[in-house]
Amino acid sequence: MDDLPGIVIAGASGRMGRMLVRTVLDSDKARLSGAVVRPGHEWVGKDLGTVMGGAPNGVIVTDDPLEAFAGARAVIDFTTPRTTLEFARLAAQARVVHVIGTTGFEKEQLIALEPCARHAVIVQAGNMSLGVNLLTVLTRKVAAALDADWDIEIVEAHHNRKVDAPSGTALMLGEAAAEGRGISLEGNTEAGRDGITGPRKRGAIGFSSIRGGDIVGEHDVLFATAGERIVLRHMATDRGIFARGALKAALWGLDRKPGRYDMIDVLGL
Protein backbone atom coordinates (compact mmCIF):
# COMPACT_ATOMS: atom_id res chain seq x y z
CA MET A 1 0.00 0.00 0.00
CA ASP A 2 2.84 2.42 0.72
CA ASP A 3 3.76 2.54 -2.96
CA LEU A 4 0.32 3.87 -3.89
CA PRO A 5 -0.02 7.66 -4.35
CA GLY A 6 -1.02 9.43 -1.14
CA ILE A 7 -4.20 11.51 -1.23
CA VAL A 8 -5.15 14.19 1.29
CA ILE A 9 -8.80 15.07 1.87
CA ALA A 10 -9.41 18.71 2.77
CA GLY A 11 -12.53 19.41 4.79
CA ALA A 12 -12.61 15.77 5.87
CA SER A 13 -15.32 16.30 8.49
CA GLY A 14 -17.92 17.60 6.04
CA ARG A 15 -20.52 15.53 4.23
CA MET A 16 -18.54 15.47 1.00
CA GLY A 17 -15.27 15.11 2.88
CA ARG A 18 -16.46 11.93 4.58
CA MET A 19 -17.59 10.52 1.25
CA LEU A 20 -14.17 11.27 -0.23
CA VAL A 21 -12.44 9.60 2.72
CA ARG A 22 -14.46 6.42 2.22
CA THR A 23 -13.86 6.48 -1.53
CA VAL A 24 -10.08 6.72 -1.16
CA LEU A 25 -9.99 4.09 1.58
CA ASP A 26 -11.93 1.70 -0.69
CA SER A 27 -9.64 2.34 -3.67
CA ASP A 28 -6.92 -0.04 -4.79
CA LYS A 29 -5.24 2.75 -6.77
CA ALA A 30 -4.54 5.28 -4.00
CA ARG A 31 -4.07 5.51 -0.25
CA LEU A 32 -5.35 8.05 2.23
CA SER A 33 -2.30 9.91 3.53
CA GLY A 34 -3.92 12.82 5.34
CA ALA A 35 -7.11 14.52 6.49
CA VAL A 36 -7.37 18.27 7.06
CA VAL A 37 -10.05 20.12 9.04
CA ARG A 38 -10.44 23.73 10.13
CA PRO A 39 -8.36 24.99 13.07
CA GLY A 40 -9.93 24.21 16.42
CA HIS A 41 -12.11 21.37 15.12
CA GLU A 42 -12.77 18.63 17.66
CA TRP A 43 -11.25 16.01 15.33
CA VAL A 44 -7.76 17.57 15.37
CA GLY A 45 -5.14 15.14 16.71
CA LYS A 46 -7.48 12.15 16.64
CA ASP A 47 -7.48 9.02 14.49
CA LEU A 48 -9.71 9.59 11.46
CA GLY A 49 -11.19 6.11 11.49
CA THR A 50 -12.19 6.48 15.13
CA VAL A 51 -13.86 9.89 14.79
CA MET A 52 -15.81 8.63 11.77
CA GLY A 53 -17.23 5.84 13.93
CA GLY A 54 -15.09 2.94 12.72
CA ALA A 55 -11.84 1.18 13.47
CA PRO A 56 -8.59 3.18 13.76
CA ASN A 57 -6.85 3.60 10.40
CA GLY A 58 -3.66 5.38 11.42
CA VAL A 59 -4.50 8.69 9.73
CA ILE A 60 -4.30 11.48 12.31
CA VAL A 61 -6.51 14.46 11.57
CA THR A 62 -4.66 17.77 11.32
CA ASP A 63 -5.39 21.47 10.94
CA ASP A 64 -1.96 22.05 9.33
CA PRO A 65 -2.56 21.69 5.57
CA LEU A 66 1.05 22.27 4.49
CA GLU A 67 2.29 19.43 6.68
CA ALA A 68 -0.36 17.13 5.22
CA PHE A 69 0.31 18.21 1.62
CA ALA A 70 4.05 17.70 1.98
CA GLY A 71 3.55 13.97 2.47
CA ALA A 72 1.08 13.50 -0.40
CA ARG A 73 0.83 13.41 -4.18
CA ALA A 74 -2.59 15.07 -4.40
CA VAL A 75 -5.22 16.89 -2.37
CA ILE A 76 -8.96 16.75 -3.02
CA ASP A 77 -10.72 19.91 -1.89
CA PHE A 78 -14.48 20.47 -1.54
CA THR A 79 -14.36 23.30 1.00
CA THR A 80 -15.09 27.04 0.55
CA PRO A 81 -13.69 29.51 -2.00
CA ARG A 82 -11.61 31.37 0.57
CA THR A 83 -10.17 28.16 2.03
CA THR A 84 -9.54 26.70 -1.42
CA LEU A 85 -7.47 29.74 -2.40
CA GLU A 86 -5.29 29.22 0.66
CA PHE A 87 -4.95 25.52 -0.13
CA ALA A 88 -4.09 26.29 -3.77
CA ARG A 89 -1.09 28.36 -2.68
CA LEU A 90 0.08 25.61 -0.34
CA ALA A 91 -0.49 22.87 -2.94
CA ALA A 92 1.58 24.88 -5.43
CA GLN A 93 4.32 25.22 -2.82
CA ALA A 94 4.27 21.47 -2.18
CA ARG A 95 3.94 20.70 -5.95
CA VAL A 96 0.97 18.39 -5.43
CA VAL A 97 -2.09 17.91 -7.63
CA HIS A 98 -4.99 20.05 -6.40
CA VAL A 99 -8.44 18.77 -7.31
CA ILE A 100 -11.02 21.51 -6.68
CA GLY A 101 -14.69 20.62 -6.34
CA THR A 102 -15.47 23.80 -4.40
CA THR A 103 -18.15 26.04 -5.94
CA GLY A 104 -19.35 29.59 -5.35
CA PHE A 105 -16.19 31.41 -6.51
CA GLU A 106 -16.20 35.07 -7.41
CA LYS A 107 -14.48 36.04 -10.66
CA GLU A 108 -11.55 37.58 -8.80
CA GLN A 109 -11.03 34.39 -6.81
CA LEU A 110 -10.86 32.31 -9.97
CA ILE A 111 -8.26 34.69 -11.40
CA ALA A 112 -6.25 34.33 -8.17
CA LEU A 113 -5.84 30.60 -8.88
CA GLU A 114 -3.82 31.30 -12.04
CA PRO A 115 -0.39 31.84 -10.40
CA CYS A 116 -0.77 28.55 -8.49
CA ALA A 117 -1.32 26.63 -11.73
CA ARG A 118 2.14 27.68 -12.92
CA HIS A 119 3.66 25.44 -10.26
CA ALA A 120 1.17 22.60 -9.79
CA VAL A 121 -1.64 20.77 -11.54
CA ILE A 122 -5.09 22.15 -10.75
CA VAL A 123 -8.12 20.14 -11.85
CA GLN A 124 -11.23 22.21 -11.25
CA ALA A 125 -14.82 21.46 -12.18
CA GLY A 126 -18.24 22.55 -11.03
CA ASN A 127 -19.18 18.88 -11.12
CA MET A 128 -16.99 15.78 -11.08
CA SER A 129 -19.44 13.25 -12.51
CA LEU A 130 -19.04 11.60 -15.92
CA GLY A 131 -22.69 12.13 -16.79
CA VAL A 132 -22.66 15.85 -16.08
CA ASN A 133 -19.56 16.38 -18.16
CA LEU A 134 -21.17 14.51 -21.05
CA LEU A 135 -24.16 16.82 -20.57
CA THR A 136 -21.79 19.79 -20.81
CA VAL A 137 -20.48 18.59 -24.17
CA LEU A 138 -24.00 17.98 -25.46
CA THR A 139 -25.14 21.40 -24.27
CA ARG A 140 -22.35 23.09 -26.21
CA LYS A 141 -23.18 21.13 -29.37
CA VAL A 142 -26.92 21.79 -29.22
CA ALA A 143 -26.42 25.50 -28.48
CA ALA A 144 -24.10 25.74 -31.47
CA ALA A 145 -26.75 24.20 -33.71
CA LEU A 146 -29.60 26.52 -32.65
CA ASP A 147 -29.93 30.28 -33.12
CA ALA A 148 -31.13 32.92 -30.65
CA ASP A 149 -34.78 32.17 -31.49
CA TRP A 150 -34.27 29.26 -29.07
CA ASP A 151 -34.32 30.39 -25.45
CA ILE A 152 -31.91 28.55 -23.14
CA GLU A 153 -32.88 27.97 -19.53
CA ILE A 154 -30.84 25.98 -17.00
CA VAL A 155 -32.89 24.61 -14.12
CA GLU A 156 -31.04 23.11 -11.15
CA ALA A 157 -32.23 21.50 -7.92
CA HIS A 158 -30.22 20.73 -4.77
CA HIS A 159 -30.66 19.96 -1.09
CA ASN A 160 -31.83 22.63 1.33
CA ARG A 161 -28.38 23.13 2.89
CA LYS A 162 -26.63 24.27 -0.29
CA VAL A 163 -25.47 27.86 0.19
CA ASP A 164 -24.71 29.04 -3.37
CA ALA A 165 -26.97 29.56 -6.36
CA PRO A 166 -26.92 28.97 -9.23
CA SER A 167 -24.92 25.81 -8.62
CA GLY A 168 -21.41 25.45 -9.95
CA THR A 169 -22.71 22.81 -12.34
CA ALA A 170 -25.43 25.14 -13.64
CA LEU A 171 -22.82 27.82 -14.30
CA MET A 172 -20.63 25.26 -16.05
CA LEU A 173 -23.57 24.35 -18.29
CA GLY A 174 -24.26 28.03 -18.88
CA GLU A 175 -20.67 28.58 -19.97
CA ALA A 176 -20.97 25.62 -22.35
CA ALA A 177 -24.16 27.04 -23.84
CA ALA A 178 -22.56 30.45 -24.25
CA GLU A 179 -19.49 28.93 -25.92
CA GLY A 180 -21.72 27.01 -28.31
CA ARG A 181 -23.59 30.16 -29.18
CA GLY A 182 -20.40 32.19 -29.53
CA ILE A 183 -21.19 34.71 -26.81
CA SER A 184 -19.94 35.55 -23.33
CA LEU A 185 -22.05 34.28 -20.44
CA GLU A 186 -21.31 37.48 -18.55
CA GLY A 187 -23.76 40.09 -19.73
CA ASN A 188 -26.06 37.52 -21.34
CA THR A 189 -27.61 36.01 -18.22
CA GLU A 190 -31.09 36.09 -16.71
CA ALA A 191 -31.38 34.89 -13.11
CA GLY A 192 -33.32 35.58 -9.94
CA ARG A 193 -36.52 36.73 -11.64
CA ASP A 194 -39.05 38.24 -9.25
CA GLY A 195 -41.95 40.60 -9.78
CA ILE A 196 -42.65 42.32 -13.08
CA THR A 197 -39.44 41.65 -14.96
CA GLY A 198 -40.62 42.37 -18.49
CA PRO A 199 -40.18 40.00 -21.44
CA ARG A 200 -37.22 37.69 -21.68
CA LYS A 201 -34.20 39.17 -23.45
CA ARG A 202 -33.60 37.48 -26.80
CA GLY A 203 -30.50 35.29 -26.72
CA ALA A 204 -30.11 35.38 -22.93
CA ILE A 205 -29.23 32.26 -20.95
CA GLY A 206 -31.53 31.87 -17.96
CA PHE A 207 -30.98 30.19 -14.60
CA SER A 208 -33.56 28.87 -12.15
CA SER A 209 -32.67 27.31 -8.79
CA ILE A 210 -34.66 24.94 -6.59
CA ARG A 211 -33.69 24.07 -3.01
CA GLY A 212 -35.37 21.37 -0.97
CA GLY A 213 -34.98 18.23 1.12
CA ASP A 214 -32.02 15.98 0.36
CA ILE A 215 -31.84 16.38 -3.44
CA VAL A 216 -28.32 15.35 -4.47
CA GLY A 217 -28.35 17.25 -7.75
CA GLU A 218 -30.60 17.60 -10.80
CA HIS A 219 -29.88 19.71 -13.88
CA ASP A 220 -32.02 20.39 -16.92
CA VAL A 221 -30.89 22.38 -19.94
CA LEU A 222 -34.02 23.58 -21.71
CA PHE A 223 -33.97 24.83 -25.30
CA ALA A 224 -37.37 26.33 -26.15
CA THR A 225 -38.78 28.03 -29.24
CA ALA A 226 -42.23 28.50 -30.74
CA GLY A 227 -43.92 25.12 -30.96
CA GLU A 228 -41.14 22.87 -29.61
CA ARG A 229 -38.67 22.20 -26.81
CA ILE A 230 -35.52 20.14 -26.28
CA VAL A 231 -34.60 19.11 -22.73
CA LEU A 232 -31.23 17.65 -21.74
CA ARG A 233 -31.30 16.21 -18.21
CA HIS A 234 -28.94 14.74 -15.63
CA MET A 235 -30.08 13.40 -12.25
CA ALA A 236 -27.64 12.38 -9.50
CA THR A 237 -28.95 9.96 -6.87
CA ASP A 238 -25.68 9.06 -5.17
CA ARG A 239 -23.15 11.59 -3.91
CA GLY A 240 -20.50 8.93 -4.44
CA ILE A 241 -20.34 9.77 -8.15
CA PHE A 242 -18.68 13.08 -7.30
CA ALA A 243 -16.14 11.45 -4.98
CA ARG A 244 -15.25 8.78 -7.54
CA GLY A 245 -14.84 11.43 -10.23
CA ALA A 246 -12.62 13.54 -7.95
CA LEU A 247 -10.37 10.57 -7.21
CA LYS A 248 -10.15 9.82 -10.94
CA ALA A 249 -9.11 13.44 -11.52
CA ALA A 250 -6.43 13.25 -8.80
CA LEU A 251 -4.89 10.11 -10.28
CA TRP A 252 -5.05 11.53 -13.81
CA GLY A 253 -3.27 14.70 -12.69
CA LEU A 254 -0.22 12.85 -11.35
CA ASP A 255 1.30 12.54 -14.84
CA ARG A 256 0.47 16.03 -16.09
CA LYS A 257 2.48 19.22 -16.35
CA PRO A 258 1.49 22.18 -14.15
CA GLY A 259 -1.58 23.97 -15.43
CA ARG A 260 -5.34 24.29 -15.10
CA TYR A 261 -7.51 21.43 -16.27
CA ASP A 262 -11.12 20.34 -15.95
CA MET A 263 -13.07 17.09 -16.05
CA ILE A 264 -13.47 17.35 -19.81
CA ASP A 265 -9.68 17.01 -19.99
CA VAL A 266 -9.69 14.12 -17.49
CA LEU A 267 -12.33 12.22 -19.43
CA GLY A 268 -10.85 13.04 -22.84
CA LEU A 269 -14.15 14.41 -24.13
N, C-alpha and C positions, 0 to 999 in steps of 0.2 A: 504493500500500500504506500510506503514512503516514496516510491518512485513516481507515483501519480501526481499531477499538478495540484498544488494547494490552492484552495479557493476560500476567500474570506467573505462572509456575509455581513454587510452593513445594515444596521437597523434590525438585528436578529430577533429582537423581542416583539416586533410587530407582526401583524397577521401575515403579510407577504414574507417577512423575514423568516418566520417559522416554517412556512412552506418551502422556502429556498433551502433552509437547513436540512429539512427532511429529504429534499430532492438530491442534494449533494451527498448526503450520507447514504442514500440508496444507490448512488451511481457507482459503476465499476470503471469509470473513466477519469474520476477526480476524487480528491479527498478534501474534507473540511479542515482547513488549517487555522481558522480564526473566526471569531464572532465579535462584532463591535456594537455597542449600545451607547446611548447618550451618557454624558458624565453624571454621576450621582444615581444612576439606575440601580435598583436593588439586585440585579443580576451580576453586577461587576464583581470579579474575583471568584465567582462560583463556576462549578462545572456546568457546561451547557446542557448536557444530557439530563442532569439532575433537575435543573430549573425548568426544563420543558416537560418534566413529569415522567422521565424514563430512567434508564440505567446510565451511570457515568460514562462519558465517551472521551474524556481526557482533554477536551477543548475548554479552556478557561476563558470566560467572557471578559472582555476588556473595554475600557473607554478611551484607549490610546490607539487611534487608527494607524498611525505611522508604524508603530511597533508591529501591529498585526499585518500591515501591508508588506513590511520588509521580509517577512517569512513566507510570502505567497507568490503565486504567479498571476492571480487575478482577483478582483473584488467585484461582487455583484451588489448593486446599490439601488434600493427602492426606498429612498428616504424622503427628504424635502429639498426643494431647490437650493436653499441656502447651505444646507449640510452637504449636498452633492457637490457644490462648487468647492467647498473646503476639501472634500475627499478627492476631487479631481486634481487639485494641486499636489496633494500628498501621493496620489497614485502615480502622477507624472514624476515626482521626485524618486519614488521607489521603482519606476519603470515597470509597473504591472498593468495588465489589461484592466480597464475600468468599464464594466457593463452598467449602463444607466437606464433604469426603468422608471425613474422619477418623472413625474409630470407636473404641470403647473408653472413652468419657467416663464419669466418675462424675457423679452427680446434681448435686453442687455445681459441677462444671465447666460443666455445661450452663446452670445458673443464672447463672454468671459471664459468659456470653455476652450476657445480656439488655441490659446498659448499652450494649454496642457496637452493638446493633441499633437504638438510638435515633438513631444518627448515620450508619449505612451499611446497605446491603442485605446481609443474610446469607441465603444459600440453603444449607440443611443437609439432608442425607439420608443414611440408612444405606446407600443404594444408589441410584446415578444412572441405572439402566437403565429404559427404557420398560416392558419386560416385568415387571420386579419391582414397579414402581409400579402397574401394572394388577393384579398379584397382590395387592397391598395392599388395593386397592379391593374386589376379589372376596372377600378374607378377611373384611373388615368386614361385607360384605353377607351372606355365608353364616353368620357367627357371630351376626348379628342375627336370622337366620331359625331358628336352632336353640337349644334350651334346654340346661340344664346336664347333661341326660342324655347329651349328646354331649361326649366328651372331646376336647380340642384339644391336639395335639402338633405342635411345629414342629421339623423335623429339618433341620439344615444341614450341608453338607460344604464344606471348603476345603483349600487346599494346606497342606503340613506346616510352612510358615514363618509362618503366621498366628499372632499372639500373643494375640489376645483371643477369648473365647468366653462366651456365644453371640455370633455375629456381629452387627454392627450391623443387618444386614438382618433377621436372625431376630428381634431385639428390635423392629424396626419392624413386622414382621408380628404379633408378640405384642401390641404396642400396638393395632394395628388390630383384632385379635380381641377384645381387652378392651373397646375402644370399642363394637364391635358388640354385645357382650354386656351393655354397660352397667355394667362394673365397672372397678376400677383394676388395672392389671397388677401394681403393687407390692402384695405381700401375697397375690397369687393366682397364684403361680408355682411350678412344680416344675422343678428343674434339678439336674444333677450327682448323679443317683441312684447309690448304691453300697452294697452290703451289704443287710441286711434293712431296707427302708425302710417296710414296711407298705403297705396299699392306697393307691391313688391318691386324693387328695382330690377330692371332687365339685366340678366347676366350675373346677378349676385349669387353667392353661395351661402345658403342659410344653415343655421345650426339650431337645434332644439334639444334640450336636456331634460331627462326624467330621472328623478331620484326616489327610491323606495325599497323597503325591505332588504333582502339579501341578494339582489340581482348582481351576478358576477360581472356581466358586461354584454350589452346588446347594441349592435350598430347597423343602421339601415342607411344606405345611400339611395335617395329617391331622385329620379330624373322624371320630370313631369312636363307635358306640353298639352296643347288642346287635343282632347280625345284619347290620350294614351299615357301610360306611365311604365317606367322600368324601375324595379327595386332590387338592389343588391343587398344581401343581408348576411351578417355573421352573428351567431349567438354562442357565448361561452357559458358552459355549465360547470366547469371545474377550474378553479384557480391554478391548479397544477400545470395547466398548459403554459402559463406565463413563466413559471419557475423552470420548466423543462426547456423552454425557448431561451431563457436567460443563461442557463448552463451551457446550452449549445453555442450561444454567442461567445461565452467566455472561453470555451475550448477552441473555437474557430479563431479567436483573436490571438492565440498564443503564437501563431506562425506568421503574423502580419507585421508590416512596418508601421511605425507610429502614424496616426492619422485618425480622422473621424469616419466612422462607418455606421451603417444601420442594418436592420434585419433583412432588408432586400439584398444587401451585400452578402450577409451570412448564408442566406438561402439560395443565392445565385439566381435570383429572379430578374 
